[in-house]
Amino acid sequence: MARGWYGSSWRPYVPVAKRRVEANKEIAHLRKQGRVVTPIAIEGTKIAATFWGKAWCTNLESYSDYESRLPRGRSYVRNGSVLHLEVLEGKVEAIVRGSDTYTVTIAIKTLPKARWRSVVERCSGQVGSLVELLRGKMPREVMEAVCCRERGLFPSPQEIRLTCSCPDWATMCKHVAAVMYGVGARLDVQPDLLFRLRAVDPSELLSTAAVARAAAAPSAQGRTLDATSLGDVFGIDMDEGGTELATRSAGGRRRRKVVASPVAAEPAEPTLPRTMTARITLAELANAGVTMGELADLVRVGTLAPAATEGTYRTTPDQRATLIGAPRRRARRKTSAG
C-alpha cells in the first residue's frame, strides 16, 4: 500500500473515491450543525474555465515560491476536499478535508489606492459595462492592466499570508494550495469576488461614455420590453398584454404588470448555491442601466437565477451590490458635484 509522510508519522494512502465520500459526510455533518457551507465542486479536470478563474490560477502558478506545493493542491480541490470557501474583503476562509478536517485562512492585502488608480487610468474609456467586465469580454489593454504582475489586481506572494490548522510545517501545505485553486474555481461563477477581496469598486473601471449612457437611460417606468425576450430571460411564457414592467410609484401612478401564461410550467430550477440569499427585481436592474441582453447573459452564466416570484431574481448580496449599488453611488457623486 502506498504511504506518504505526514508530520511525524506515516499515514496510509486514501483512494480518491473514499476521499469524496468522507468529504460529503463532513459537509452533511457541518450543515446538520447549522453551518452554512459553500463547497468547491470541480467537474472534469479543468479547475477554471473563464477569464477571471484562469487568470487567478495562472498568476498563482507564475510564482516559483509556490511551485513545489501546487500539484497536491490541484489534486485536493479536484477531489472535492475543499468543503467550504468564502471570499471576504482582504481574506479567504475555508475548511478542507484531509486526514482530518482543517481550517485555512488566507490573508491578502487590499489593493493600495495608488495602484488601483493606476489600473483605472490604464483602463480608461475601454470598459463598456460591468457585465462585459465580469464576463472577461475586454480589450487586450484592459486584460494586461488587470493581470499585470506587481501592478494589476492579482496578489503577489509578498501580499499573501497563509495559515492552516494542520501539523504540516510548510508555509503552503496541500490544504492551503487547494484553497488557492478553489478561489480560481469560485471566480469562475462569481468574478466580482476578486474586487471584493482586493477592496475595490469595479464600477470605477467603466468608461465615461458608459456612465453617461447609464445616467441618460430612461427609467424603467417608461420602458417597454418585448414579450419573447422577457420570457427568455425569466424562463416563462408571457401574455401579450403583460409585456411591460415598471417600479411601484408613489402618488397613484399606474403600475405595469407581468402575466405568466398558465400553460405548461417550466422545469424546476436546479439547486442554487446557499450564498444566493439576495433578491433583485427586473425594475431595479433596468433603473441601473442593465440591458435585456446583459440580463440574459447574467442568467446564462449563473450570476442571476429566476426566483419563484415572477420578475425577481436570486443572487448573492455582493452581486446585488455590484449590479445596482454602483450606479446609485455614481449618481450621488454626480449630484453632489453639480
N, C-alpha and C positions, 0 to 999 in steps of 0.2 A: 504494500500500500504506500502510495506517495505521501510524504510528510513534508512539512515546512517549519522552519524555525520561527518561533513567536515568543518574544520576551525571553524568559529563562527556561522555557520548556518546549518540547516538540508536540505539535498538535496534528492529528490526522487530517488528510485532505478531505474536504467536503464536496461531493458532486454538486454541479450546478442545479440540478433538479431539486435536490434536498435543500439547497440554499433558498431557492424560490419558495418552497413550502414553508420553511422556517420564517422567511420574511413576511409572507402573507399571514401566518399565525400571529406574528408580533404586531402587525398592523391592526388586525382584528382585536388583539388584546388592548392596544393603546386606545382604539376607538371605544371599546367597552368601558374604559376608564374615563371616558368623556373628553379625550384629547382630540383635537382637530388635526388630522394628519393629511398631508398632500404628498404622496409618494411620487417618485420618478419612475415612469414606465417607458422603457425603450422597446420599440417594435423593430425587429430586424437587427442589422448590425450598425446602422448609422445612428450615432448619438445625436447629431443635429443635422437638419436639412435646410433651414432657412438662413438668410444672410446673417442675422444677429447671432443665432446659435453657432453657426460655423465660425464667425469672426471671433467669438469668445474662445472657442476651442483652439483656433489657430493661434491666437495671442498666447494662450496658456502653453501650447507646445513649442512656442518660439523661444522660450527661456530655458537655458541649459540647467538652471537651478533645479528644475522640476523633472528633467529628462528621465532619470532612473526610476522615479516613483510613479510616473503616469500610467504605464501599462497595467499595473494591478488595479488602479483606479478605474480604468476603462472596463475591465472585466467585472468589477463590483457593480458599477452603475448599470451595465447591460444585464446583469443577473438579478436586478430588482432589489439590490441591497440597500438602496437609499430609501428608507421608509418614510421620511418626511424631509421637506426642504422648503424654507421660507426666506424670501429675499426682502430685507428691510433696508432702511437708509443707513448706509455705512457698514452693513454686516449681513452675513448669511448664517442662518441657524439650521441645523439638520440633525437627523437621527439615522444612524447607519447600523445595519446588522452584519456582524462579522462572527467571530467565535462567541461573541456576546453582543449586547446592544450598547452602542456608544453614542455620545453626543458630540457634535462637531460645531465649532464656531469659527467662521472666517471673517475677521475684521478687515475692512477695506476702506482706506481713507477716502473721504468725499473729495470730489474734484475741486482743486483750487480755483478760485474765482477768475484769476488771470488766465488760467489755462482754458477754462470754459469760454471766456470772452474770445480767446483766440480761435477756438473751434467755431463759435458762432460767426465770427468775422470771415473765416475761410469758407463757410457755407452760405454766406450772404447772397440772397437772390436766387438760390438754386434748389431750395426745398419747397415744393408747391403745396403740400398738405401733410397733416400728421399721419394720415393713413398711408400715404406713399412712403413716408419716413419709416414707420413701423413695419411696413412690408419689405423694406430694404430696396425699394424702387427709387434709386438715387443716382445722380450723375457721378462719374468717376471721381471728380474733385471732392465731392462730399464724402464718398466712401474712404478716400485717402485721408481726409481730415479726421474722421471719427475713428479710423483704425490705426492711425499713426502711433508708433511706439513712442512713449515718453510725452507725446503731445496730444494724444487722442483721448477717447472715452475709456478705453480698456486699461485696467491697472497693471502695473509692473510688480515684480516680486517685492520691491522695496516699499510698496504701498499696501502690502498684504501681511496680516498676522494670522497664523494658523494655530488652532487649538483643538485637540481631540482627547477624550477621556480614556482612550485605550492605553495599554502599557508600552506601546512601541516607542522607542527612543527617538526615531526620526522626526524631523520637523514636519515633513509631509508624509504621513503614513498613508496606507492604501485607502483608509476611510475618508481622509481629507481629500485625496485625489479623486475619489468617487464623487464627492460633493462638488468639487470644482467642475467636473464634467457634467454633473447634474444641473448646475447653473446654466450651462450651454443648452441642455435639453429643455429647461424651463423657459429660456429666452426664445425658443422656437415658437412657443404658444403665447408667451407674454413678454414681447420685446420691450415694452415700456418699463419693465422692472430694472433694466440696466440703468435707465435715467434715475429711477428711484434709488438704486444702490449708490450712485455717484452724487445724489442730491442736486440734480439739475432739472430744469424745466424744458422738455423737448419742444414746446411751442415756441421757444425763443429762436429755434432754427428756421422757423417759417420765414419765407421771403416777404419783403414789404408788400409786394403785389398780392400775395396770398392773403395777408392780413387785411388789406384794403378790400379784397373781394368778399371776405367773410363779413366785414363790417357793413358793406353796402348791400349784402344779400337781403332779399325780402324776408320778413318774419314768417313763421310757419302759418300765421293766420291767413296770409294772402297766397298761400302756395297750394297748387293743385297737383296731385300725383296720379300717374297712370295706374289703373287698376291691376294690369298684368304685372308691372314692375313691383308694385307694392305686395302683391301676392307672392312673387318670387322671393322677396326679402323676408317675409314673415312665414312663408310656407303654408298659406291659407288661400282659399278661393274668395274673391271679393265680388259683392254685388255692384252693378254699375252705378247705383245710387249712393254707394258708400265709399267713394274713391278719394275723398278729401279729408285732410287732417288739420287740426288746429289745437292750440293750447286752450285751457279754460280761461276765459277772460272775465274781468270784473265789469260791472256796470251793465250787465244783461246782454252783452254781445253774443251773437249766435255762435254755437258750438257745432263743428262739423263732426260727423260720426264715421266709424268704420263698421261695416256689417259683414260678418263672415258667412259664407254660404253654408246652409245646414246639411248639404250633401256630404258624401264620404269624408270622414275625418282623416287627418293626416296621421301617419305612424307616430308612435310615441317618441319623444326626443331621447337620445342616449343619456346615460347618467352623466351629469355635469360635475366639474371639479367643485369641491366644497368651498373653494375660495370665491366662487361666483355668487356672492351674497348680496350684491347691489343690483338695483333695477334702474333702467333708463328708458325713457319713452321716445318714440319717434319724433314727437314735437320738440323735445329738448335737443335732440341731435340736429334737427332742422334749424333750430334757432342758433346752434353753434356753427352752422355753415357746412355740415356734413351732407354730401350729395347722396342721392339714392344709389348711384353706382358704388360709392365708397361704402355705403351701408351693406350692400350685397357682398362686397369683399370682406367686410368685418365679420359677417355671418359665416362666410365660406371658410375663413381661416380660424374660426372658433373664438374670436375676441368677444363676439356677442352671440347669445343663444336666445331664440324665442321663448318668452315666458308663457305661463298659462293664460294670462290676461292679454287679449289682443292689443297690438300696438305697443307692447312693452318687451324689453329685452332683459336678460340676466347677464351680468358681467361682474368683474371684480371691482372693489372700491377704487383701486388705483387706476384702472382703465376708465372708470366713470369720470374720475377727476381729470384724467388726461384728455378725454373726448369733449367734455362740456365745461370743465373748470377753466382751462387755459383761455378760451375765447372771452370768457367773462372777465378774467384778470386783465386781458388786453384792453377790453372795453373800458374798464375802470381807469387804467392808465391814460387812455386817450382822453377820457372825460376830464381828468384832473389836469392834463396838460393843456386842454382847451380853456 
